[in-house]
Amino acid sequence: MSIPNDPNMLLSYVNLKLRDYYANLEDMCDDMDVSKAEIEEKLQKIGFNYDSQRNQFV
């Protein structure tokens, strides 16, 4: 499954998936077969980091 390339679209997409379907980022990445490091790197570039307690990028 492909994920959005645009960082802003990726933020929205990932946070929706985390909110509605997954308990944490690792589970989402494993299930969707995507790179956790790639997602974190792209979102850090626009100022967002994963908050494990909130289970979202903030």
Gaussian input, Z-matrix of N, CA and C with variables (Angstrom, degrees):
# hf/3-21g

backbone

0 1
 N
 C     1     B1
 C     2     B2     1     A1
 N     3     B3     2     A2     1     D1
 C     4     B4     3     A3     2     D2
 C     5     B5     4     A4     3     D3
 N     6     B6     5     A5     4     D4
 C     7     B7     6     A6     5     D5
 C     8     B8     7     A7     6     D6
 N     9     B9     8     A8     7     D7
 C    10    B10     9     A9     8     D8
 C    11    B11    10    A10     9     D9
 N    12    B12    11    A11    10    D10
 C    13    B13    12    A12    11    D11
 C    14    B14    13    A13    12    D12
 N    15    B15    14    A14    13    D13
 C    16    B16    15    A15    14    D14
 C    17    B17    16    A16    15    D15
 N    18    B18    17    A17    16    D16
 C    19    B19    18    A18    17    D17
 C    20    B20    19    A19    18    D18
 N    21    B21    20    A20    19    D19
 C    22    B22    21    A21    20    D20
 C    23    B23    22    A22    21    D21
 N    24    B24    23    A23    22    D22
 C    25    B25    24    A24    23    D23
 C    26    B26    25    A25    24    D24
 N    27    B27    26    A26    25    D25
 C    28    B28    27    A27    26    D26
 C    29    B29    28    A28    27    D27
 N    30    B30    29    A29    28    D28
 C    31    B31    30    A30    29    D29
 C    32    B32    31    A31    30    D30
 N    33    B33    32    A32    31    D31
 C    34    B34    33    A33    32    D32
 C    35    B35    34    A34    33    D33
 N    36    B36    35    A35    34    D34
 C    37    B37    36    A36    35    D35
 C    38    B38    37    A37    36    D36
 N    39    B39    38    A38    37    D37
 C    40    B40    39    A39    38    D38
 C    41    B41    40    A40    39    D39
 N    42    B42    41    A41    40    D40
 C    43    B43    42    A42    41    D41
 C    44    B44    43    A43    42    D42
 N    45    B45    44    A44    43    D43
 C    46    B46    45    A45    44    D44
 C    47    B47    46    A46    45    D45
 N    48    B48    47    A47    46    D46
 C    49    B49    48    A48    47    D47
 C    50    B50    49    A49    48    D48
 N    51    B51    50    A50    49    D49
 C    52    B52    51    A51    50    D50
 C    53    B53    52    A52    51    D51
 N    54    B54    53    A53    52    D52
 C    55    B55    54    A54    53    D53
 C    56    B56    55    A55    54    D54
 N    57    B57    56    A56    55    D55
 C    58    B58    57    A57    56    D56
 C    59    B59    58    A58    57    D57
 N    60    B60    59    A59    58    D58
 C    61    B61    60    A60    59    D59
 C    62    B62    61    A61    60    D60
 N    63    B63    62    A62    61    D61
 C    64    B64    63    A63    62    D62
 C    65    B65    64    A64    63    D63
 N    66    B66    65    A65    64    D64
 C    67    B67    66    A66    65    D65
 C    68    B68    67    A67    66    D66
 N    69    B69    68    A68    67    D67
 C    70    B70    69    A69    68    D68
 C    71    B71    70    A70    69    D69
 N    72    B72    71    A71    70    D70
 C    73    B73    72    A72    71    D71
 C    74    B74    73    A73    72    D72
 N    75    B75    74    A74    73    D73
 C    76    B76    75    A75    74    D74
 C    77    B77    76    A76    75    D75
 N    78    B78    77    A77    76    D76
 C    79    B79    78    A78    77    D77
 C    80    B80    79    A79    78    D78
 N    81    B81    80    A80    79    D79
 C    82    B82    81    A81    80    D80
 C    83    B83    82    A82    81    D81
 N    84    B84    83    A83    82    D82
 C    85    B85    84    A84    83    D83
 C    86    B86    85    A85    84    D84
 N    87    B87    86    A86    85    D85
 C    88    B88    87    A87    86    D86
 C    89    B89    88    A88    87    D87
 N    90    B90    89    A89    88    D88
 C    91    B91    90    A90    89    D89
 C    92    B92    91    A91    90    D90
 N    93    B93    92    A92    91    D91
 C    94    B94    93    A93    92    D92
 C    95    B95    94    A94    93    D93
 N    96    B96    95    A95    94    D94
 C    97    B97    96    A96    95    D95
 C    98    B98    97    A97    96    D96
 N    99    B99    98    A98    97    D97
 C   100   B100    99    A99    98    D98
 C   101   B101   100   A100    99    D99
 N   102   B102   101   A101   100   D100
 C   103   B103   102   A102   101   D101
 C   104   B104   103   A103   102   D102
 N   105   B105   104   A104   103   D103
 C   106   B106   105   A105   104   D104
 C   107   B107   106   A106   105   D105
 N   108   B108   107   A107   106   D106
 C   109   B109   108   A108   107   D107
 C   110   B110   109   A109   108   D108
 N   111   B111   110   A110   109   D109
 C   112   B112   111   A111   110   D110
 C   113   B113   112   A112   111   D111
 N   114   B114   113   A113   112   D112
 C   115   B115   114   A114   113   D113
 C   116   B116   115   A115   114   D114
 N   117   B117   116   A116   115   D115
 C   118   B118   117   A117   116   D116
 C   119   B119   118   A118   117   D117
 N   120   B120   119   A119   118   D118
 C   121   B121   120   A120   119   D119
 C   122   B122   121   A121   120   D120
 N   123   B123   122   A122   121   D121
 C   124   B124   123   A123   122   D122
 C   125   B125   124   A124   123   D123
 N   126   B126   125   A125   124   D124
 C   127   B127   126   A126   125   D125
 C   128   B128   127   A127   126   D126
 N   129   B129   128   A128   127   D127
 C   130   B130   129   A129   128   D128
 C   131   B131   130   A130   129   D129
 N   132   B132   131   A131   130   D130
 C   133   B133   132   A132   131   D131
 C   134   B134   133   A133   132   D132
 N   135   B135   134   A134   133   D133
 C   136   B136   135   A135   134   D134
 C   137   B137   136   A136   135   D135
 N   138   B138   137   A137   136   D136
 C   139   B139   138   A138   137   D137
 C   140   B140   139   A139   138   D138
 N   141   B141   140   A140   139   D139
 C   142   B142   141   A141   140   D140
 C   143   B143   142   A142   141   D141
 N   144   B144   143   A143   142   D142
 C   145   B145   144   A144   143   D143
 C   146   B146   145   A145   144   D144
 N   147   B147   146   A146   145   D145
 C   148   B148   147   A147   146   D146
 C   149   B149   148   A148   147   D147
 N   150   B150   149   A149   148   D148
 C   151   B151   150   A150   149   D149
 C   152   B152   151   A151   150   D150
 N   153   B153   152   A152   151   D151
 C   154   B154   153   A153   152   D152
 C   155   B155   154   A154   153   D153
 N   156   B156   155   A155   154   D154
 C   157   B157   156   A156   155   D155
 C   158   B158   157   A157   156   D156
 N   159   B159   158   A158   157   D157
 C   160   B160   159   A159   158   D158
 C   161   B161   160   A160   159   D159
 N   162   B162   161   A161   160   D160
 C   163   B163   162   A162   161   D161
 C   164   B164   163   A163   162   D162
 N   165   B165   164   A164   163   D163
 C   166   B166   165   A165   164   D164
 C   167   B167   166   A166   165   D165
 N   168   B168   167   A167   166   D166
 C   169   B169   168   A168   167   D167
 C   170   B170   169   A169   168   D168
 N   171   B171   170   A170   169   D169
 C   172   B172   171   A171   170   D170
 C   173   B173   172   A172   171   D171

   B1=1.4539
   B2=1.5246
   B3=1.3077
   B4=1.4571
   B5=1.5283
   B6=1.3140
   B7=1.4576
   B8=1.5262
   B9=1.3219
   B10=1.4672
   B11=1.5203
   B12=1.3207
   B13=1.4594
   B14=1.5198
   B15=1.3231
   B16=1.4559
   B17=1.5354
   B18=1.3303
   B19=1.4618
   B20=1.5302
   B21=1.3230
   B22=1.4640
   B23=1.5212
   B24=1.3118
   B25=1.4682
   B26=1.5258
   B27=1.3313
   B28=1.4559
   B29=1.5227
   B30=1.3143
   B31=1.4622
   B32=1.5178
   B33=1.2972
   B34=1.4572
   B35=1.5298
   B36=1.3187
   B37=1.4616
   B38=1.5344
   B39=1.3335
   B40=1.4640
   B41=1.5299
   B42=1.3111
   B43=1.4628
   B44=1.5243
   B45=1.3126
   B46=1.4645
   B47=1.5273
   B48=1.3237
   B49=1.4704
   B50=1.5335
   B51=1.3276
   B52=1.4628
   B53=1.5237
   B54=1.3091
   B55=1.4674
   B56=1.5241
   B57=1.3251
   B58=1.4619
   B59=1.5280
   B60=1.3489
   B61=1.4588
   B62=1.5228
   B63=1.3303
   B64=1.4610
   B65=1.5256
   B66=1.3320
   B67=1.4613
   B68=1.5207
   B69=1.3474
   B70=1.4654
   B71=1.5280
   B72=1.3271
   B73=1.4608
   B74=1.5232
   B75=1.3059
   B76=1.4611
   B77=1.5262
   B78=1.3310
   B79=1.4655
   B80=1.5238
   B81=1.3326
   B82=1.4587
   B83=1.5262
   B84=1.3318
   B85=1.4579
   B86=1.5261
   B87=1.3197
   B88=1.4664
   B89=1.5261
   B90=1.3160
   B91=1.4540
   B92=1.5253
   B93=1.3343
   B94=1.4619
   B95=1.5297
   B96=1.3308
   B97=1.4677
   B98=1.5288
   B99=1.3466
   B100=1.4643
   B101=1.5264
   B102=1.3078
   B103=1.4595
   B104=1.5227
   B105=1.3174
   B106=1.4643
   B107=1.5260
   B108=1.3223
   B109=1.4640
   B110=1.5308
   B111=1.3236
   B112=1.4615
   B113=1.5337
   B114=1.3156
   B115=1.4635
   B116=1.5245
   B117=1.3251
   B118=1.4653
   B119=1.5243
   B120=1.3164
   B121=1.4658
   B122=1.5231
   B123=1.3240
   B124=1.4642
   B125=1.5237
   B126=1.3246
   B127=1.4555
   B128=1.5260
   B129=1.3202
   B130=1.4605
   B131=1.5220
   B132=1.3202
   B133=1.4636
   B134=1.5274
   B135=1.3224
   B136=1.4643
   B137=1.5327
   B138=1.3321
   B139=1.4644
   B140=1.5207
   B141=1.3195
   B142=1.4597
   B143=1.5209
   B144=1.3295
   B145=1.4591
   B146=1.5134
   B147=1.3323
   B148=1.4590
   B149=1.5184
   B150=1.3159
   B151=1.4641
   B152=1.5276
   B153=1.3293
   B154=1.4583
   B155=1.5251
   B156=1.3107
   B157=1.4664
   B158=1.5237
   B159=1.3165
   B160=1.4656
   B161=1.5157
   B162=1.3290
   B163=1.4521
   B164=1.5286
   B165=1.3219
   B166=1.4574
   B167=1.5174
   B168=1.3057
   B169=1.4661
   B170=1.5219
   B171=1.3249
   B172=1.4729
   B173=1.5086
   A1=108.24
   A2=116.09
   A3=119.12
   A4=110.36
   A5=114.30
   A6=121.31
   A7=108.14
   A8=118.01
   A9=119.71
   A10=112.00
   A11=116.47
   A12=121.84
   A13=111.88
   A14=117.02
   A15=121.45
   A16=109.02
   A17=118.22
   A18=120.65
   A19=114.35
   A20=118.24
   A21=120.12
   A22=111.87
   A23=116.66
   A24=120.43
   A25=110.22
   A26=115.90
   A27=120.70
   A28=110.72
   A29=117.38
   A30=121.88
   A31=110.72
   A32=116.90
   A33=121.48
   A34=111.22
   A35=115.92
   A36=122.02
   A37=111.38
   A38=115.75
   A39=120.51
   A40=110.96
   A41=117.61
   A42=119.21
   A43=111.97
   A44=117.60
   A45=120.41
   A46=110.52
   A47=116.10
   A48=119.95
   A49=110.83
   A50=116.47
   A51=120.14
   A52=110.91
   A53=116.68
   A54=120.74
   A55=111.73
   A56=116.69
   A57=120.31
   A58=116.17
   A59=117.29
   A60=118.03
   A61=116.97
   A62=118.57
   A63=119.11
   A64=112.24
   A65=115.62
   A66=122.09
   A67=112.52
   A68=116.53
   A69=119.65
   A70=109.88
   A71=114.42
   A72=121.31
   A73=111.98
   A74=117.58
   A75=120.83
   A76=111.21
   A77=117.12
   A78=120.80
   A79=111.22
   A80=115.81
   A81=119.96
   A82=110.90
   A83=116.58
   A84=120.65
   A85=111.83
   A86=116.96
   A87=120.41
   A88=110.96
   A89=116.66
   A90=121.20
   A91=111.87
   A92=116.49
   A93=120.89
   A94=112.63
   A95=116.37
   A96=122.37
   A97=111.43
   A98=114.66
   A99=121.61
   A100=108.65
   A101=115.80
   A102=121.90
   A103=111.07
   A104=115.88
   A105=121.13
   A106=109.57
   A107=117.21
   A108=121.67
   A109=110.89
   A110=117.37
   A111=121.00
   A112=110.98
   A113=116.59
   A114=120.56
   A115=110.16
   A116=116.04
   A117=119.53
   A118=111.46
   A119=117.37
   A120=121.42
   A121=111.34
   A122=117.00
   A123=120.94
   A124=111.19
   A125=116.57
   A126=119.44
   A127=112.32
   A128=117.65
   A129=120.37
   A130=110.57
   A131=116.90
   A132=121.24
   A133=112.00
   A134=117.66
   A135=120.19
   A136=111.28
   A137=115.30
   A138=120.16
   A139=116.93
   A140=117.95
   A141=120.67
   A142=110.81
   A143=115.59
   A144=122.79
   A145=109.02
   A146=115.52
   A147=120.58
   A148=110.60
   A149=116.43
   A150=123.65
   A151=106.53
   A152=116.93
   A153=120.71
   A154=112.40
   A155=118.65
   A156=119.70
   A157=111.50
   A158=116.60
   A159=120.64
   A160=111.53
   A161=117.06
   A162=123.83
   A163=111.62
   A164=114.34
   A165=120.25
   A166=110.41
   A167=114.92
   A168=120.17
   A169=107.46
   A170=114.98
   A171=120.93
   A172=110.06
   D1=133.77
   D2=179.47
   D3=-91.90
   D4=151.88
   D5=178.56
   D6=-111.89
   D7=157.06
   D8=179.70
   D9=-59.50
   D10=143.18
   D11=177.71
   D12=-84.26
   D13=-34.85
   D14=179.83
   D15=-66.63
   D16=125.56
   D17=-176.43
   D18=-58.12
   D19=-37.25
   D20=179.52
   D21=-69.70
   D22=-39.68
   D23=175.79
   D24=-67.70
   D25=-38.46
   D26=178.00
   D27=-61.25
   D28=-42.76
   D29=178.51
   D30=-57.40
   D31=-50.26
   D32=-179.64
   D33=-62.28
   D34=-45.00
   D35=-178.31
   D36=-62.38
   D37=-48.87
   D38=-177.45
   D39=-65.93
   D40=-44.67
   D41=-179.89
   D42=-64.47
   D43=-35.52
   D44=175.25
   D45=-63.48
   D46=-47.33
   D47=179.73
   D48=-61.05
   D49=-43.45
   D50=179.97
   D51=-64.41
   D52=-41.32
   D53=-178.50
   D54=-67.46
   D55=-43.44
   D56=-170.55
   D57=-95.84
   D58=-23.15
   D59=-169.71
   D60=-130.24
   D61=-22.27
   D62=-170.80
   D63=-129.19
   D64=144.34
   D65=-179.97
   D66=-77.17
   D67=-23.04
   D68=179.32
   D69=-162.84
   D70=169.42
   D71=-176.82
   D72=-63.56
   D73=-38.78
   D74=-179.11
   D75=-62.24
   D76=-43.95
   D77=178.49
   D78=-61.20
   D79=-42.88
   D80=179.69
   D81=-61.94
   D82=-48.03
   D83=-178.22
   D84=-63.81
   D85=-41.34
   D86=177.89
   D87=-63.21
   D88=-46.75
   D89=-177.03
   D90=-66.75
   D91=-38.81
   D92=-177.14
   D93=-90.77
   D94=-3.61
   D95=-179.38
   D96=54.78
   D97=51.95
   D98=176.71
   D99=-123.59
   D100=158.93
   D101=-177.53
   D102=-81.91
   D103=119.48
   D104=176.34
   D105=-60.70
   D106=-43.67
   D107=-178.54
   D108=-61.67
   D109=-39.95
   D110=179.97
   D111=-64.73
   D112=-43.99
   D113=178.62
   D114=-62.92
   D115=-48.22
   D116=-179.08
   D117=-61.67
   D118=-40.45
   D119=-179.87
   D120=-64.23
   D121=-46.08
   D122=-179.62
   D123=-62.69
   D124=-41.64
   D125=-176.59
   D126=-77.99
   D127=-27.74
   D128=174.88
   D129=-65.10
   D130=-32.06
   D131=179.95
   D132=-63.45
   D133=-24.99
   D134=177.70
   D135=-107.84
   D136=15.55
   D137=171.17
   D138=89.93
   D139=19.23
   D140=-179.10
   D141=-116.63
   D142=138.81
   D143=177.60
   D144=-128.82
   D145=151.46
   D146=-179.55
   D147=-74.52
   D148=128.79
   D149=175.39
   D150=-108.71
   D151=106.84
   D152=-174.94
   D153=-67.20
   D154=-28.77
   D155=179.06
   D156=-71.69
   D157=-34.23
   D158=177.98
   D159=-91.99
   D160=-12.46
   D161=-177.35
   D162=53.66
   D163=48.95
   D164=176.01
   D165=-160.74
   D166=165.07
   D167=174.74
   D168=-88.06
   D169=127.98
   D170=-178.97
   D171=-128.85

